[in-house]
Amino acid sequence: MEHFRIEQDALGEVRVPAEKLWGAQTQRALQNFAIGREKMPPELVEAYALLKKACARANAALGRLDKEKAGLIETACDEILGGGQAENFPLPVWISGSGTQFNMNVNEVIANLCCRRAGTALGSKIPVHPNDDANRSQSSNDTFPSAMHIAAALTATRRLIPAVAALRDSLAAKARAWSDIVRIGRTHLQDATPLTLGQEFGGFASLLDDSLERIDDALKGVYRLALGGTAVGTGVNAPKNFGEAAIMELAALTQHPFVAAPNPFAAQGSHDALVHFSGVLRTLAGSLKKIADDIRLEACGPRAGLGELLLPENEPGSSIMPGKVNPTQTEVLTMIAMQVSANDVAVGLGGAGGHLQMNAQKPLIIHNLLQSMLLVADGCVSFRQNLVEGLQPNRQKIAENVARSLMLVTALVPMIGYDRAAQIAHHAAAKNLSLREAALALNLVSGEDFDKWVDPRKMIGPA
């Protein structure tokens, strides 16, 4: 049988599993919000532990917290940061829109870790009280949005940016390696003038370069924290300069340029910086989908489609058709892009859901934002390792498609005019002739001039 201990909060007694480190308010939340399968993300646990550690230091420095208590809180935060307390953060995403229950979950775990270290009973709130000490000079209304920003910044710099940059580098390497392969371009999914395979992949790499610049720019807003505003932005119950002091500690702990938001009322009443960051992720997702779709199209076949790219053979592609190789990595990346786009809708709606001095959609926003970043990061790693690095050009098929293309006739336009060039193209299509054969049949261009003017390698840049 499960054993319980009795804890108390402002509403009375609550039975808490004896071995767990959460307290009464977390237990009430588990009972009141048994919703869904999504748990509060571990990135937010880490962010909160960093925040509470910084706040303990700032409170001690400003004379608001006994140094012994502050040291106990720091040690408890370090235990959480060590990763061994995951089971003590059981709350779902779907709790109060302020995230109050999660803030108290963190406070209660910190307090009970301090009890355990001091040898006092769990739930005794001695020597550290979850509200009076772990939450001193703070409110859920300024700590939860600050933790959202911390989690977003750390995830972006640790996971998202390195993964996107590595994929960019892999695409750029292909661009350099394939700079000599002339292929037919396509517009409207129809044949167009030539370009090199290297030029195309260089374009892919440039898309990700642009997204990395956008991410870096969007992080400027994410580094601005609401901490210090407490309940409504005024800083009530916090000492003067507490927010700045705590944020300086956070910056030192994380080696990230966190600063106080210039206006705490804006930072707590709205979450525009995270909405903007989500929009940047959606733009990145669109670029990734374009890259994946293009590669999937050019690899389709291998014999009844374009077949210009050869996919790595990672796994059997069909349960019924032997030897089939499917573009599974492109499919995964396009699904991720769609999910990120959907998440951005949720983040945008959540960001627009603030009323008066607080936005009550915080867990929704950070859940979707972190999921988007982690999906994109993992998707980029998988796409790079399992597709791009093993991707090869089908040089024979590319050369055949170039030779058969009617759009090489574009090279004749400056020489004989648009109308006559079009006449050659239509005649070649109708009679199933090559462009050269059609030009000679219509007596519009000599063989010598055709060979001189229609050279695909001269068509991959300005005349």
C-alpha positions as CSV (number, residue, x, y, z in Angstrom):
1,M,0.0,0.0,0.0
2,E,1.1,3.5,-0.8
3,H,2.2,5.5,2.3
4,F,1.3,9.2,2.7
5,R,2.3,12.1,4.9
6,I,0.0,15.0,5.8
7,E,1.0,18.5,4.5
8,Q,-0.9,21.7,5.0
9,D,-1.5,24.8,2.9
10,A,-3.8,27.8,3.3
11,L,-6.8,25.6,2.5
12,G,-6.1,22.8,5.0
13,E,-4.6,19.3,5.1
14,V,-3.6,17.3,2.0
15,R,-2.3,13.8,1.7
16,V,1.0,13.6,-0.2
17,P,2.8,10.4,-1.2
18,A,5.3,9.9,1.6
19,E,8.4,9.5,-0.6
20,K,7.7,12.4,-2.9
21,L,9.3,15.8,-2.5
22,W,6.4,17.9,-3.7
23,G,3.9,19.4,-1.2
24,A,0.3,20.3,-0.7
25,Q,-0.2,22.7,-3.5
26,T,1.4,20.4,-6.1
27,Q,-0.8,17.5,-4.9
28,R,-3.9,19.7,-5.2
29,A,-2.9,20.5,-8.7
30,L,-2.5,16.8,-9.6
31,Q,-6.0,16.2,-8.4
32,N,-7.6,19.3,-10.0
33,F,-5.8,19.2,-13.4
34,A,-5.7,15.5,-14.5
35,I,-5.6,16.6,-18.1
36,G,-3.8,15.2,-21.1
37,R,-0.5,13.4,-21.4
38,E,1.8,16.5,-21.8
39,K,4.0,17.2,-18.8
40,M,5.7,20.4,-18.0
41,P,8.9,20.3,-20.0
42,P,12.2,19.5,-18.2
43,E,13.7,22.6,-19.9
44,L,11.3,24.7,-17.7
45,V,12.4,22.8,-14.6
46,E,16.0,23.7,-15.3
47,A,15.1,27.3,-16.0
48,Y,13.2,27.6,-12.7
49,A,16.0,26.0,-10.7
50,L,18.5,28.5,-12.2
51,L,16.1,31.3,-11.5
52,K,15.5,30.3,-7.8
53,K,19.2,29.9,-7.3
54,A,19.8,33.4,-8.6
55,C,16.9,34.8,-6.5
56,A,18.3,33.2,-3.4
57,R,21.7,34.9,-4.0
58,A,20.1,38.2,-4.7
59,N,17.9,38.0,-1.6
60,A,20.9,37.2,0.5
61,A,23.0,40.0,-1.0
62,L,20.2,42.5,-0.3
63,G,19.7,41.3,3.3
64,R,16.3,39.8,2.7
65,L,17.3,36.1,3.3
66,D,19.5,34.5,5.9
67,K,22.7,33.3,4.2
68,E,22.4,29.8,5.6
69,K,18.9,29.5,4.1
70,A,20.1,31.0,0.9
71,G,22.9,28.4,0.8
72,L,20.5,25.6,1.4
73,I,18.3,26.8,-1.4
74,E,21.3,27.0,-3.7
75,T,22.3,23.5,-2.9
76,A,18.7,22.3,-3.5
77,C,18.7,24.0,-6.8
78,D,21.9,22.3,-7.7
79,E,20.4,19.0,-6.9
80,I,17.5,19.7,-9.3
81,L,20.0,20.9,-12.0
82,G,21.8,17.6,-11.5
83,G,18.8,16.0,-13.1
84,G,18.0,13.4,-10.4
85,Q,14.6,14.9,-9.4
86,A,12.6,14.6,-12.5
87,E,9.9,12.4,-10.8
88,N,9.2,15.2,-8.4
89,F,7.9,17.5,-11.2
90,P,4.7,15.7,-12.2
91,L,2.4,18.5,-13.3
92,P,0.7,18.6,-16.7
93,V,1.0,21.5,-19.1
94,W,-2.7,22.1,-18.6
95,I,-2.8,24.0,-15.3
96,S,-3.5,27.6,-14.3
97,G,-2.6,30.0,-17.1
98,S,-0.2,31.8,-14.8
99,G,1.8,28.6,-14.1
100,T,1.3,29.2,-10.3
101,Q,1.1,25.5,-9.5
102,F,4.3,24.8,-11.2
103,N,6.1,27.7,-9.5
104,M,4.9,26.2,-6.2
105,N,5.9,22.7,-7.3
106,V,9.5,24.1,-7.6
107,N,9.3,25.9,-4.3
108,E,8.0,22.8,-2.5
109,V,10.6,20.6,-3.9
110,I,13.3,23.1,-3.0
111,A,11.9,23.3,0.6
112,N,11.7,19.6,1.0
113,L,15.2,19.0,-0.3
114,C,16.3,21.5,2.3
115,C,14.4,19.5,4.9
116,R,16.1,16.4,3.9
117,R,19.5,18.0,4.0
118,A,18.8,19.5,7.5
119,G,17.3,16.3,8.9
120,T,13.8,17.7,9.4
121,A,10.6,16.1,8.4
122,L,9.4,16.5,4.8
123,G,6.6,19.0,4.7
124,S,7.7,20.7,7.9
125,K,8.9,23.8,6.0
126,I,11.8,24.0,8.4
127,P,14.4,25.4,7.8
128,V,13.2,26.6,4.4
129,H,9.6,27.6,3.7
130,P,8.3,27.3,0.1
131,N,6.6,30.6,0.1
132,D,8.5,32.7,2.6
133,D,12.0,31.6,1.5
134,A,12.1,29.9,-1.8
135,N,9.6,32.3,-3.3
136,R,10.8,35.4,-1.4
137,S,10.7,38.7,-3.4
138,Q,8.9,36.8,-6.3
139,S,5.5,36.0,-7.8
140,S,4.4,33.4,-10.3
141,N,3.5,36.3,-12.4
142,D,7.1,37.4,-12.9
143,T,9.0,34.1,-12.4
144,F,7.0,32.0,-14.8
145,P,7.5,34.3,-17.8
146,S,11.1,34.7,-16.8
147,A,11.6,30.9,-16.7
148,M,9.9,30.7,-20.1
149,H,12.4,33.1,-21.5
150,I,15.3,31.3,-19.9
151,A,14.1,27.9,-21.2
152,A,13.7,29.3,-24.7
153,A,17.1,31.0,-24.8
154,L,18.9,27.9,-23.5
155,T,17.1,25.5,-25.8
156,A,17.7,27.8,-28.8
157,T,21.5,28.2,-28.2
158,R,22.1,24.6,-27.1
159,R,19.9,22.6,-29.4
160,L,18.3,24.6,-32.2
161,I,21.1,26.8,-33.5
162,P,23.8,24.1,-33.5
163,A,21.5,21.7,-35.4
164,V,20.4,24.2,-38.0
165,A,24.0,25.4,-38.5
166,A,25.2,21.9,-39.0
167,L,22.6,21.2,-41.6
168,R,23.5,24.5,-43.3
169,D,27.1,23.4,-43.4
170,S,26.3,20.0,-44.8
171,L,24.2,21.6,-47.6
172,A,26.9,24.1,-48.3
173,A,29.4,21.3,-48.6
174,K,27.2,19.6,-51.2
175,A,26.9,22.9,-53.0
176,R,30.7,23.1,-53.3
177,A,31.1,19.5,-54.3
178,W,28.4,19.7,-57.0
179,S,29.3,23.1,-58.5
180,D,30.2,21.5,-61.9
181,I,26.9,19.5,-62.4
182,V,24.7,21.4,-64.8
183,R,21.0,20.4,-64.5
184,I,17.7,21.7,-65.8
185,G,15.8,24.1,-63.6
186,R,12.1,23.9,-63.1
187,T,9.6,26.6,-62.5
188,H,5.9,25.8,-62.1
189,L,7.1,22.2,-62.0
190,Q,7.9,22.6,-65.7
191,D,11.3,22.6,-67.5
192,A,13.2,25.9,-67.3
193,T,16.7,27.1,-68.0
194,P,19.8,25.3,-66.6
195,L,21.6,25.9,-63.3
196,T,24.1,23.8,-61.4
197,L,23.1,21.4,-58.7
198,G,25.6,23.3,-56.6
199,Q,23.7,26.6,-57.1
200,E,20.5,24.9,-56.0
201,F,22.1,23.5,-52.8
202,G,23.8,26.8,-52.2
203,G,20.3,28.3,-52.2
204,F,19.2,25.8,-49.6
205,A,22.2,26.7,-47.4
206,S,21.4,30.4,-47.7
207,L,17.9,29.9,-46.6
208,L,19.2,28.4,-43.3
209,D,21.8,31.2,-43.0
210,D,18.9,33.7,-43.2
211,S,17.0,31.8,-40.5
212,L,20.0,31.7,-38.2
213,E,20.3,35.5,-38.5
214,R,16.6,35.8,-37.7
215,I,16.9,33.6,-34.6
216,D,19.9,35.6,-33.4
217,D,17.9,38.8,-33.8
218,A,14.8,37.4,-32.1
219,L,16.8,36.2,-29.1
220,K,17.4,39.9,-28.2
221,G,13.8,40.1,-27.0
222,V,14.0,36.7,-25.3
223,Y,16.9,37.8,-23.1
224,R,14.8,40.5,-21.5
225,L,13.2,39.2,-18.3
226,A,10.2,40.2,-16.2
227,L,11.8,39.1,-13.0
228,G,11.5,41.7,-10.3
229,G,8.0,42.8,-11.2
230,T,6.3,40.4,-8.8
231,A,2.5,40.4,-8.9
232,V,1.6,43.1,-11.5
233,G,4.9,44.7,-12.5
234,T,5.3,47.1,-9.6
235,G,7.8,45.0,-7.7
236,V,5.6,45.0,-4.5
237,N,7.2,42.9,-1.7
238,A,10.6,42.9,-3.4
239,P,13.5,45.1,-2.3
240,K,14.6,47.8,-4.6
241,N,16.9,46.6,-7.4
242,F,16.1,43.0,-6.6
243,G,15.2,42.1,-10.2
244,E,18.4,43.6,-11.6
245,A,20.5,41.8,-8.9
246,A,18.8,38.4,-9.6
247,I,19.1,38.8,-13.3
248,M,22.8,39.6,-13.0
249,E,23.2,36.4,-11.1
250,L,21.3,34.5,-13.8
251,A,23.5,35.9,-16.5
252,A,26.6,34.8,-14.6
253,L,25.1,31.3,-14.0
254,T,24.1,30.8,-17.6
255,Q,26.7,32.9,-19.4
256,H,23.8,34.4,-21.4
257,P,23.1,38.1,-21.7
258,F,19.9,38.2,-19.7
259,V,18.8,41.7,-18.7
260,A,15.8,43.3,-17.0
261,A,12.9,44.1,-19.4
262,P,12.8,47.8,-19.9
263,N,9.1,47.9,-19.0
264,P,7.9,45.2,-16.5
265,F,4.2,45.9,-17.2
266,A,4.7,45.0,-20.9
267,A,6.8,42.0,-20.0
268,Q,4.1,40.6,-17.7
269,G,1.0,41.6,-19.5
270,S,2.2,40.3,-22.9
271,H,4.6,37.8,-24.3
272,D,5.3,39.3,-27.6
273,A,9.0,38.4,-27.6
274,L,8.1,34.7,-27.5
275,V,5.3,35.1,-30.1
276,H,7.9,36.8,-32.4
277,F,10.4,34.0,-31.7
278,S,7.7,31.4,-32.6
279,G,7.1,33.3,-35.9
280,V,10.8,33.0,-36.7
281,L,10.6,29.2,-36.1
282,R,7.6,29.1,-38.5
283,T,9.6,30.8,-41.1
284,L,12.5,28.4,-40.6
285,A,10.0,25.5,-40.8
286,G,8.8,26.8,-44.2
287,S,12.4,26.8,-45.4
288,L,13.0,23.3,-44.2
289,K,9.8,22.1,-45.9
290,K,10.9,23.7,-49.1
291,I,14.3,22.0,-49.0
292,A,12.8,18.6,-48.1
293,D,10.1,18.9,-50.8
294,D,12.6,19.8,-53.5
295,I,14.9,16.9,-52.6
296,R,11.9,14.5,-52.6
297,L,10.8,15.7,-56.0
298,E,14.2,15.4,-57.6
299,A,14.7,12.0,-56.1
300,C,11.4,10.6,-57.2
301,G,11.6,7.5,-59.3
302,P,14.2,6.2,-59.6
303,R,13.1,5.3,-63.2
304,A,9.6,6.7,-63.6
305,G,10.2,10.1,-62.1
306,L,12.9,12.7,-62.2
307,G,15.5,10.4,-60.6
308,E,18.2,13.1,-60.5
309,L,19.2,12.5,-56.8
310,L,19.9,9.1,-55.3
311,L,18.7,8.7,-51.7
312,P,20.7,6.8,-49.1
313,E,19.2,3.3,-48.6
314,N,18.5,3.5,-44.8
315,E,15.7,1.0,-44.5
316,P,13.3,-1.2,-46.6
317,G,10.8,1.2,-48.1
318,S,7.8,-1.1,-48.5
319,S,6.2,-4.1,-46.8
320,I,5.1,-5.4,-50.2
321,M,7.4,-4.0,-52.8
322,P,11.0,-5.3,-52.6
323,G,13.9,-3.0,-53.3
324,K,11.8,0.2,-52.8
325,V,13.6,3.2,-51.2
326,N,11.3,5.9,-49.8
327,P,12.2,9.5,-49.0
328,T,11.3,9.0,-45.3
329,Q,13.6,11.7,-44.0
330,T,12.0,14.3,-46.2
331,E,8.5,13.1,-45.0
332,V,9.6,13.5,-41.4
333,L,10.9,17.0,-41.9
334,T,7.8,18.1,-43.7
335,M,5.6,16.8,-40.9
336,I,7.7,18.6,-38.4
337,A,7.4,21.8,-40.4
338,M,3.6,21.4,-40.4
339,Q,3.6,20.8,-36.6
340,V,5.7,23.9,-36.0
341,S,3.3,25.9,-38.1
342,A,0.4,24.7,-36.1
343,N,2.3,25.3,-32.8
344,D,2.9,28.9,-34.0
345,V,-0.9,29.4,-34.4
346,A,-1.3,28.2,-30.7
347,V,1.5,30.5,-29.5
348,G,0.0,33.5,-31.4
349,L,-3.4,32.9,-30.0
350,G,-1.9,32.5,-26.5
351,G,0.1,35.7,-26.9
352,A,-3.0,37.6,-27.8
353,G,-4.8,36.1,-24.8
354,G,-3.5,38.5,-22.1
355,H,-5.9,40.6,-20.0
356,L,-5.0,43.6,-18.0
357,Q,-1.8,42.9,-16.0
358,M,-1.2,39.3,-16.9
359,N,-1.4,36.8,-19.7
360,A,-3.0,33.6,-18.5
361,Q,-1.9,31.4,-21.4
362,K,1.7,30.9,-20.3
363,P,2.0,27.1,-20.2
364,L,0.4,26.8,-23.6
365,I,2.9,29.3,-25.1
366,I,6.1,27.7,-23.6
367,H,4.9,24.1,-24.3
368,N,4.4,24.8,-28.0
369,L,7.5,27.0,-28.3
370,L,9.8,24.4,-26.8
371,Q,8.2,21.6,-28.7
372,S,8.8,23.5,-32.0
373,M,12.5,24.1,-31.2
374,L,13.2,20.5,-30.1
375,L,11.3,19.1,-33.1
376,V,13.3,21.3,-35.5
377,A,16.6,20.6,-33.8
378,D,16.1,16.8,-33.9
379,G,14.6,17.0,-37.4
380,C,17.7,18.8,-38.7
381,V,20.1,16.4,-37.1
382,S,18.2,13.4,-38.5
383,F,17.8,14.9,-42.0
384,R,21.5,15.8,-42.1
385,Q,22.8,12.5,-40.9
386,N,20.4,10.2,-42.6
387,L,19.8,12.0,-45.9
388,V,22.0,14.9,-46.8
389,E,25.3,13.4,-46.0
390,G,24.6,10.3,-48.0
391,L,22.8,12.0,-50.9
392,Q,24.3,11.5,-54.3
393,P,23.6,13.0,-57.8
394,N,22.5,10.7,-60.6
395,R,24.9,12.3,-63.2
396,Q,23.7,10.2,-66.1
397,K,20.0,11.1,-65.6
398,I,20.8,14.8,-65.0
399,A,22.8,14.9,-68.3
400,E,19.9,13.1,-70.2
401,N,17.4,15.6,-68.9
402,V,19.5,18.5,-69.8
403,A,20.0,17.2,-73.3
404,R,16.3,16.6,-73.8
405,S,15.1,19.9,-72.4
406,L,13.2,22.3,-74.7
407,M,14.0,25.3,-72.6
408,L,17.5,25.4,-73.8
409,V,15.9,27.3,-76.7
410,T,16.0,30.3,-74.4
411,A,19.7,30.8,-75.4
412,L,18.5,31.5,-79.0
413,V,16.2,34.4,-78.0
414,P,19.0,37.1,-78.0
415,M,20.1,35.8,-81.4
416,I,16.9,35.1,-83.4
417,G,14.1,36.6,-81.2
418,Y,11.5,35.2,-79.0
419,D,8.9,34.3,-81.7
420,R,11.3,32.2,-83.8
421,A,12.8,30.5,-80.7
422,A,9.2,29.6,-79.7
423,Q,8.6,28.2,-83.1
424,I,11.6,25.9,-82.8
425,A,10.5,24.7,-79.3
426,H,6.9,24.0,-80.4
427,H,8.1,22.2,-83.5
428,A,10.5,20.1,-81.5
429,A,7.7,19.2,-79.0
430,A,5.2,18.4,-81.7
431,K,7.5,16.2,-83.8
432,N,9.4,14.7,-80.9
433,L,12.7,16.2,-82.2
434,S,15.7,17.6,-80.5
435,L,15.9,21.4,-80.5
436,R,18.8,21.2,-82.9
437,E,16.9,19.0,-85.3
438,A,13.9,21.3,-85.1
439,A,16.0,24.4,-85.7
440,L,17.6,22.9,-88.8
441,A,14.3,21.5,-90.1
442,L,12.8,25.0,-89.9
443,N,15.9,26.5,-91.4
444,L,16.0,29.1,-88.7
445,V,19.5,28.4,-87.3
446,S,22.5,26.7,-88.9
447,G,24.0,23.7,-87.1
448,E,27.3,25.7,-86.5
449,D,25.4,28.6,-84.9
450,F,23.2,26.3,-82.8
451,D,26.2,24.5,-81.4
452,K,27.9,27.8,-80.6
453,W,24.9,29.5,-79.0
454,V,23.1,26.7,-77.2
455,D,25.6,25.6,-74.6
456,P,24.0,24.7,-71.2
457,R,27.2,25.6,-69.4
458,K,27.0,29.2,-70.7
459,M,23.4,29.5,-69.4
460,I,24.2,29.2,-65.6
461,G,25.0,32.8,-65.2
462,P,24.8,36.2,-66.9
463,A,25.8,36.4,-70.6
